[in-house]
Amino acid sequence: MDPDTEIIFQYRNILRQYKSGRVVRLSHTETVPASTDQETGVTSKDVIINPDTNLAVRLYLPNLTSNKKLPIYVYYHGGGFMVGSAFYPTDQKYLNQLVSEAKILAVSVDYRLAPEYPLPIGHEDSWIAMKWVLSHSNGGSEPWLTDHGDFGRIFIAGCSAGGNIAHNMAIRAGNEDLEPGVTIQGLVLIHPFFTGTEAFKTERMSEDFKALLEKSWRFIKPDTIGLDDPLANPFVKEAPDIKSLGCKRVMVCVSDEDWLGFWYHLKLKESGWEGEVELHESKGEGHAFHLGKPDCEKAIDLKKHTIVFLNKII
């Protein structure tokens, strides 16, 4: 059989790899340019952080009515670490709406994807982007951050695979000496991706889905030890101490399908971490539903709860 047509891995109708090494992404390949959104008045622009790797971010700024500094929302997109980008249309719409209504400054990170760039490359890109944002606390090259960002109110957020990245960024931040005046107030995990043999014993997953999840994890991180890899299971002993989570509050958002999000919420509550953790459940909805149906009742409710979380001051 022709190695360029023989499939050796396929993840649903999302990505396919052939024996030759050729990778074909079957969805989440669309992009939209940065712009001024006519519906919300939010303006976005792209900044390349590292020309060598093409690491970039898309920044979002609401229509300004005062000189008040804005909370900074560092966001990591989903897509199983394999597809998607900071320029994907549904993520753009999500952030335009949230930035407009919450009055925040958002930074969406375009990290590199597996399998061409296996994990932890995506996490390393994400940390470089996080450090780039934080480097503007005492001046820097990006005027939107220096002129409008409140570095005492930073939030790290992500959806699905991006939720996993967001958690790991908060852990890394908790183990770093941040600049004076820099405070990560909260972590927003929307339908986050985690794994773990303990979780699989208690959660409502089919054996077929468990097998697919493990196969996919080994595909995107070939050197993994398996489902209890510390990058995927934050509660194994080999993972960084969960008590070092570098924020004050965590909001875990789940749908009916996000069993591992329920598990993460429970384990974090039981861990002895001293911050506040809350759960927001969108009953009757599927994974990442809010991106595909941003104007439905449950998506609007999720957005409202996120805004309340962002605006809470402790």
N, C-alpha and C positions, 0 to 999 in steps of 0.2 A: 504494500500500500504506500502511496505517496506520503512522505512524512509531513508535507505541507497541507495535507487534507485529513490526516489521521488525528482525531481528537484524543488527547490524553487527559484533559480536565475540562469540566464545564460546571459553572455555578449558575444553576437555574437558567433563566433567559437573560443573564447579565454579562457573563464573560466566558470566553472559550479559549483554550490554548491547544495548539497542535504540536505534534511530535517534533517538528522542526524548530519549535520555540516561538513560532509566530503567535501573537496574542490578538484576539479580536474582541473588542468591547461591543456588546449587543444593545446596550442601553446606557443612559446617563452620559452621553457624549456631547449633547448640545451645550452651547455656551451663549451668553448674551454679553454685550459690551457694558462697561461702566457708563453711567448716564445720570441725568436728573430725572427721577421718576415723576411722571405727570400726575399720578394719583396721590402720592404722598408728599411730594416736594423734596424727598430725600435725594441727596447727591452722592454718587459713588465715584471712586477713582482707583486705579491699580498702581501699585508700587512694587518694583522688583527689588527684593532684599539682597539676593545673591545671584549675580549674573552667571556665575559658573554652573549653578545647578538650576537656574531659572526659578528659584524659590520666590514666590510673590504673595502679596496680600491684596485684598480688595477692601478699601475703607469706605465707610458709610457715615454721612453727616446729615443730621436733620436740618430742616429749615430753622435757622437761628433767629430767636426773638430777643435775646439778651446776651450778655457776656458771661453768663454763669457756666462754669466748667461742667462737663458731662461725664457720667460714668462710662467706663471703657468696657466693652463686651467683646472678648476675644473668642471667636467662634471657629469650630472645626466641623467640617461637613461630614456626612456619612457616605456609605457606599461600599461597605465591607472591606475597606482599605484597598479596594481594587478599581472602583469606578467613582465618578463624580468629580467635582472641582469647586473652587470658590466662585466660579463663574457660571454655575449651573442655574437655569432659569428659576426653579422652584426655591432654591436657597436665596436667590436674589430677591424674590417676592417676599419670602419670609422675613428677611432682614430689613427690607424697605418698610414693611408694615411695623415691625417691632421697633426699629430706630425712630420712626415717626411718632409712635404712640408713647413709647417709654422715654423719649428724649435722651437717647444714649448715642455714643460714638462706637460703631462696630468695626472690628477688624476680622475679616474672614480669611483664613489661611489656606493657601493652595499647596499642600504638601504633596510629595511624590508618591506614586501608587505602586503597589505590588501587582504582578510578580516581577516586573522589570526592576523594581526597587524594593526588595523584600524588607519586611519589618526586621529591625526597628528603624529603618531609614525614614519612614513617614513620621515617626515620633521624634526623631532627631531634627528633621526639618521643622516640626511644630515647635520644638523647644527653641530653636534658633529664632523663629518668628516671635515667640513669646519674649525672649530676651531683647529682641529688636524693639518691641513695643515698650518694654520697661526701661530701655536705655534713654527714652525721651523724657523721663521724669525730671531731669535737670538740664533740659535742652536737647536738641537733636535736629536731624535733617528734615523731618516730616512736620510741616506747620500745623496740620490738622490735629496731631497729637499734642504738640507743644502748646498750641494756642487754646485748644478746646477740651483736652482730656484731663479728667480728675484722677490722678494716680493714687488717691486714697480710696477710690471706689472702683476697683477692677473686678470684673467677673469673668470667669472662664466657663465656656459652654460648648456643647457639642451634641450632635444627634447620631445615634446608632454607633458606628465605628468611631465617629467623632466624639461621642460620649466617653468611649474608652480613652481616647487621646486626651480629652479634657481632664479626666481623673488623673492620668499619669503626669500631666503638666502641673496640676495642683500639688501632687506629691513631690515633684522635683522642686517646685517653688518653695515648698515647706522645708526643704533641705538646703536651701540656698540663703545666703545673706543678701536680702533685697536692699535696694537703696532706701535711705531715710525718706519717709513720707509715702512709700509705696505699700499699699495694703490690698491684698486680694480678699475681697469681702465675701464672695460666694462662688459656688460651683453649680451650674445648671446642666443636669444630665438628662437628655431627652431620649428615651427609649435606648439606653446605652447597651453596648455590646460587651459582655464579659463571658468567661467560660469557667468550668471547674467541675471536677468529678463529683464533689460533694453536692454542688447545686443540681447536677443532673440526676442524682439519686432522689431528690425531693421535688423537682419541678415537673411540669406536665408536658414534657417533650416526647414525641414519638422516637422510637429507636432509629428510624430512617433519618429523621432530622438531626439527631445527635451524631450519627455517622457522617452526614453531610457537613456538619459544623466542624467536626474534627478534621475531616479531609481538607476542608477549606482553610482551616487554621494552619495546617502543615504546608499547604500550598503557598500561603502568603508569608510564612515564617519557617523556612525549611530546617533551620537549626533548632527548632523548638523541642522542648521536652514533652510537649503534648498539651492537653487541655488545662493543666495546672501550671503552665508557663506564667511566671510572675507578671508578664506584661498583660496577660489576659485574666488572671485570677489574682486580684489584689489582696486576698486573704490567706494565701499560702505563706508558710514561714520564710520562704526564699524571697518574697516580695518585700519592698520597703515597708517599714512600720506604718500601718494605717493611721496611727496617732500623729504622724508627721504631716498629714494632709494640710496643706498650707492655706486654709481659708477658714472663715468663721461659720459659714452656713452652707448647706447642700440641699438642693431641691432635685429630687429624683422623679422624673415623669415617666409614666408607663401607660401602655394600652393593654388590651386583653391578651395580646401575644407576647408581651415583654416580661416573661417569667424571670429572666435573669436580672431584670431591673428590680423586681420585687425582692429577689434574693439579695442583691447588693444593698438595698435599703435596710433590710433586716440585719444583715451582717454588720453594716456600719453602725447601726443603733446599738448592737451588742458588743462592739469592739472596744469601747472605753474612750473613743474619740470624744473630745470635750465640746465640740461645736454643736450647732443645731441642724437637725436633718428632718426634712419633711417629704411626704409622698403626695404626688398629684396623679390621680388615675383617670384616664379617659375610657370609660366603660363603653363596650360595644364598637370600639374602633381597632384598626390594625396598626401595624408597625409603621411609624413615620407618616401616619395618615395626614397630619397637619400640613405637610408639604404638598401633597396631591390635592387636598381639599381645604385650602387656607381660609375659606369663608364659611365653612360649616360651623354649626353651633359648638361642637366640642373643640375645634381648632381655635375659635374665638375665646372659649373658656380657658384653654391652655395658655393662650397669649395673655389674657388678663391676669392669670395667676403668676405668670412669669414677670409681668410688670410690677405686680405687688411685691414679689420677691426682690426685684431689683431696687425698688424704691424704699424698702425697709431699711431703717438706720438703727444700728445697735452700737 
